[in-house]
Amino acid sequence: MFLSVFDIFKIGIGPSSSHTMGPMVAAARFLEDLRGGAEKIPGSGALHMLGASLHGSLAFTGKGHATDRAVILGLCGLLPDTLDPDRAEEIEAEVRRTGLVRPEGLPPLRFAPETDLVFDYGSPLPGHANGLILKAFDQSGRIRHQQTYYSIGGGFVVTAAELERAGEGGGEASVMAVPYPFRTAAEMLRMGRESGQTIARMKRANEQAIHGAALDRKLDRIWQIMDGCIQRGLTQDGLLPGGLNVHRRARSIHQQLLAERGRNLNQPHQANDWMSVYAMAVNEENAAGGRVVTSPTNGAAGVVPAVARYYLDHCVDARPERVRDLLLVASAIGGIIKHNASISGAEVGCQGEVGSASAMAAAGLCAILGGTNEQVENAAEIALEHHLGMTCDPAAGLVQVPCIERNGLGAIKAVSAASLALRGDGTHFMPLDNCIRVMRDTGRDMDLKYKETSQGGIAVNLPEC
């Protein structure tokens, strides 16, 4: 299925695309079913109350990722891309106080989170590690409507039926609706050779077939939110929420870097500090529940913006309009990875999140620095290859340790991968498609405790204090 640049880059809130944005979207979809007169079970009466259960990774790390809060807000009809974080806190508090949700177009419905929202720590649901079940009941307690959803990474949500159809090959017909319907890197390179077009131009043609003249305006909006997130993150101090007592560091590091300018104190490796501080600024904002853009997930949201900001602030002859091409090429790589493997930490570990983001950023930077299609594909492969096997083991289920620093290192690897690729002619041993398959297979073989359950790795090796 064709994935738009705006499927890969979605405006939302922190701290997690799969654990916060996804459940919120699922809850909102469930309300749409109810508003549409979801088919009654014979004998059932009027809607009276709602219930929800979280399964697999959504249960194990749901508290740290604010999944309960996301479900509450979603059942109130709120969506990640339009959510006002300040107003959201008031709404959540009201629901917890009254035990009622008041979604537009429906009567007030009982939903007491302490009893009606269940964290099920048993076996995950069969379709995906991130599963949730939503139910609507009548006054006698009979189920009027029930739906199983899977949050499959990057804010994408599917029902159990949709996931089954996708596994059977459903949905592929839409791939022909665009002029360059590549689903693999090999197809992308072949279409580029046959048409004489760059990856950026092919991706632009695909997007214009859907978004028309509004494309650049929408791309600029995505970058505006990304850059705004960096800017806010560079100005904030204090502790991040969640109880780990992790201090924000981006502002302090940024001030040090600014103070060292022009004082002959700059070491050659200081470029890495700039990349890191941009990425850390984004992921500190994400950890605080701020507005971010999935890139391709919230946990990896700092990598692509950091590389784009590094290009603008530090690269020779940088032009702001080229960031559009960076986003287009990055999303082309992200779409290939998602289609052929996964971008979900709960499914394949952090190699699918920061690894994918680094590959995307490397490809985008290589493209706007003049790389050929073959060099762009090589840059993505180098970056992804050196994230293979990376686990997702966040301490206390919070997107803080090691996630914030990990984004900085992902950005550094992306720039290094782009630079290495530009030094070659695009020929290399391991094709990107093969590397993506390795990531998929490694994720499948990875022990569940290292896939966003906080049951292994860094998550259980915390200092005793």
PEWO-V736545 format. One record per residue. N is the residue number from 0. NEAR is the number of other ideal C-beta (glycine too) atoms within 10 Angstrom. Layout:
n = [N & N]
near = [NEAR & NEAR]
This chain:
n = [0 & 1 & 2 & 3 & 4 & 5 & 6 & 7 & 8 & 9 & 10 & 11 & 12 & 13 & 14 & 15 & 16 & 17 & 18 & 19 & 20 & 21 & 22 & 23 & 24 & 25 & 26 & 27 & 28 & 29 & 30 & 31 & 32 & 33 & 34 & 35 & 36 & 37 & 38 & 39 & 40 & 41 & 42 & 43 & 44 & 45 & 46 & 47 & 48 & 49 & 50 & 51 & 52 & 53 & 54 & 55 & 56 & 57 & 58 & 59 & 60 & 61 & 62 & 63 & 64 & 65 & 66 & 67 & 68 & 69 & 70 & 71 & 72 & 73 & 74 & 75 & 76 & 77 & 78 & 79 & 80 & 81 & 82 & 83 & 84 & 85 & 86 & 87 & 88 & 89 & 90 & 91 & 92 & 93 & 94 & 95 & 96 & 97 & 98 & 99 & 100 & 101 & 102 & 103 & 104 & 105 & 106 & 107 & 108 & 109 & 110 & 111 & 112 & 113 & 114 & 115 & 116 & 117 & 118 & 119 & 120 & 121 & 122 & 123 & 124 & 125 & 126 & 127 & 128 & 129 & 130 & 131 & 132 & 133 & 134 & 135 & 136 & 137 & 138 & 139 & 140 & 141 & 142 & 143 & 144 & 145 & 146 & 147 & 148 & 149 & 150 & 151 & 152 & 153 & 154 & 155 & 156 & 157 & 158 & 159 & 160 & 161 & 162 & 163 & 164 & 165 & 166 & 167 & 168 & 169 & 170 & 171 & 172 & 173 & 174 & 175 & 176 & 177 & 178 & 179 & 180 & 181 & 182 & 183 & 184 & 185 & 186 & 187 & 188 & 189 & 190 & 191 & 192 & 193 & 194 & 195 & 196 & 197 & 198 & 199 & 200 & 201 & 202 & 203 & 204 & 205 & 206 & 207 & 208 & 209 & 210 & 211 & 212 & 213 & 214 & 215 & 216 & 217 & 218 & 219 & 220 & 221 & 222 & 223 & 224 & 225 & 226 & 227 & 228 & 229 & 230 & 231 & 232 & 233 & 234 & 235 & 236 & 237 & 238 & 239 & 240 & 241 & 242 & 243 & 244 & 245 & 246 & 247 & 248 & 249 & 250 & 251 & 252 & 253 & 254 & 255 & 256 & 257 & 258 & 259 & 260 & 261 & 262 & 263 & 264 & 265 & 266 & 267 & 268 & 269 & 270 & 271 & 272 & 273 & 274 & 275 & 276 & 277 & 278 & 279 & 280 & 281 & 282 & 283 & 284 & 285 & 286 & 287 & 288 & 289 & 290 & 291 & 292 & 293 & 294 & 295 & 296 & 297 & 298 & 299 & 300 & 301 & 302 & 303 & 304 & 305 & 306 & 307 & 308 & 309 & 310 & 311 & 312 & 313 & 314 & 315 & 316 & 317 & 318 & 319 & 320 & 321 & 322 & 323 & 324 & 325 & 326 & 327 & 328 & 329 & 330 & 331 & 332 & 333 & 334 & 335 & 336 & 337 & 338 & 339 & 340 & 341 & 342 & 343 & 344 & 345 & 346 & 347 & 348 & 349 & 350 & 351 & 352 & 353 & 354 & 355 & 356 & 357 & 358 & 359 & 360 & 361 & 362 & 363 & 364 & 365 & 366 & 367 & 368 & 369 & 370 & 371 & 372 & 373 & 374 & 375 & 376 & 377 & 378 & 379 & 380 & 381 & 382 & 383 & 384 & 385 & 386 & 387 & 388 & 389 & 390 & 391 & 392 & 393 & 394 & 395 & 396 & 397 & 398 & 399 & 400 & 401 & 402 & 403 & 404 & 405 & 406 & 407 & 408 & 409 & 410 & 411 & 412 & 413 & 414 & 415 & 416 & 417 & 418 & 419 & 420 & 421 & 422 & 423 & 424 & 425 & 426 & 427 & 428 & 429 & 430 & 431 & 432 & 433 & 434 & 435 & 436 & 437 & 438 & 439 & 440 & 441 & 442 & 443 & 444 & 445 & 446 & 447 & 448 & 449 & 450 & 451 & 452 & 453 & 454 & 455 & 456 & 457 & 458 & 459 & 460 & 461 & 462 & 463 & 464]
near = [16 & 21 & 21 & 18 & 25 & 18 & 18 & 29 & 27 & 23 & 20 & 26 & 28 & 27 & 32 & 40 & 35 & 34 & 31 & 29 & 31 & 33 & 32 & 30 & 23 & 27 & 28 & 19 & 16 & 27 & 22 & 12 & 16 & 19 & 13 & 9 & 8 & 16 & 10 & 15 & 12 & 6 & 8 & 19 & 12 & 9 & 20 & 18 & 19 & 26 & 18 & 25 & 19 & 27 & 26 & 28 & 30 & 33 & 21 & 26 & 28 & 26 & 18 & 23 & 29 & 26 & 30 & 20 & 22 & 31 & 28 & 26 & 27 & 28 & 28 & 22 & 18 & 21 & 15 & 25 & 14 & 8 & 21 & 12 & 12 & 7 & 11 & 19 & 13 & 10 & 19 & 19 & 11 & 14 & 20 & 15 & 8 & 13 & 15 & 16 & 26 & 16 & 22 & 8 & 10 & 16 & 10 & 12 & 20 & 17 & 25 & 16 & 18 & 8 & 10 & 20 & 20 & 15 & 15 & 16 & 12 & 8 & 8 & 21 & 21 & 12 & 22 & 24 & 26 & 33 & 26 & 30 & 19 & 24 & 16 & 22 & 21 & 17 & 12 & 9 & 9 & 14 & 13 & 19 & 19 & 15 & 18 & 19 & 28 & 29 & 33 & 25 & 29 & 31 & 25 & 23 & 23 & 21 & 17 & 17 & 12 & 16 & 19 & 13 & 13 & 15 & 9 & 8 & 8 & 13 & 13 & 12 & 9 & 10 & 14 & 9 & 12 & 18 & 13 & 21 & 16 & 23 & 17 & 15 & 26 & 15 & 14 & 24 & 21 & 13 & 17 & 21 & 11 & 9 & 13 & 7 & 17 & 18 & 29 & 22 & 16 & 23 & 27 & 22 & 14 & 24 & 23 & 15 & 14 & 14 & 16 & 8 & 7 & 12 & 19 & 14 & 9 & 16 & 24 & 15 & 15 & 23 & 21 & 12 & 17 & 26 & 18 & 16 & 25 & 22 & 13 & 17 & 28 & 22 & 11 & 15 & 10 & 10 & 12 & 24 & 15 & 21 & 10 & 17 & 8 & 18 & 11 & 22 & 16 & 27 & 18 & 13 & 18 & 20 & 12 & 12 & 15 & 10 & 10 & 14 & 9 & 8 & 7 & 5 & 11 & 13 & 9 & 6 & 8 & 12 & 14 & 17 & 18 & 20 & 27 & 24 & 26 & 30 & 36 & 27 & 31 & 35 & 32 & 28 & 28 & 34 & 27 & 21 & 20 & 18 & 19 & 30 & 28 & 29 & 35 & 35 & 32 & 33 & 36 & 33 & 33 & 38 & 36 & 36 & 33 & 32 & 29 & 28 & 24 & 24 & 22 & 16 & 10 & 12 & 14 & 5 & 6 & 15 & 11 & 11 & 10 & 20 & 23 & 20 & 20 & 26 & 30 & 24 & 32 & 32 & 28 & 29 & 33 & 30 & 25 & 27 & 29 & 23 & 16 & 16 & 26 & 26 & 30 & 32 & 35 & 30 & 25 & 30 & 28 & 28 & 28 & 34 & 37 & 32 & 31 & 37 & 38 & 33 & 35 & 35 & 38 & 36 & 38 & 34 & 31 & 32 & 27 & 25 & 22 & 8 & 25 & 18 & 24 & 17 & 24 & 33 & 28 & 28 & 36 & 35 & 26 & 27 & 35 & 30 & 20 & 17 & 24 & 15 & 16 & 24 & 22 & 32 & 25 & 28 & 21 & 16 & 24 & 25 & 32 & 23 & 19 & 19 & 28 & 26 & 15 & 27 & 34 & 27 & 18 & 32 & 35 & 23 & 24 & 33 & 26 & 18 & 26 & 29 & 15 & 17 & 28 & 19 & 8 & 14 & 11 & 17 & 8 & 18 & 6 & 13 & 16 & 29 & 21 & 14 & 24 & 27 & 13 & 17 & 27 & 18 & 13 & 17 & 26 & 11 & 9 & 19 & 12 & 15 & 16 & 21 & 26 & 34 & 24 & 21 & 15 & 17 & 19 & 16 & 25 & 11 & 9 & 11 & 4 & 3 & 4]
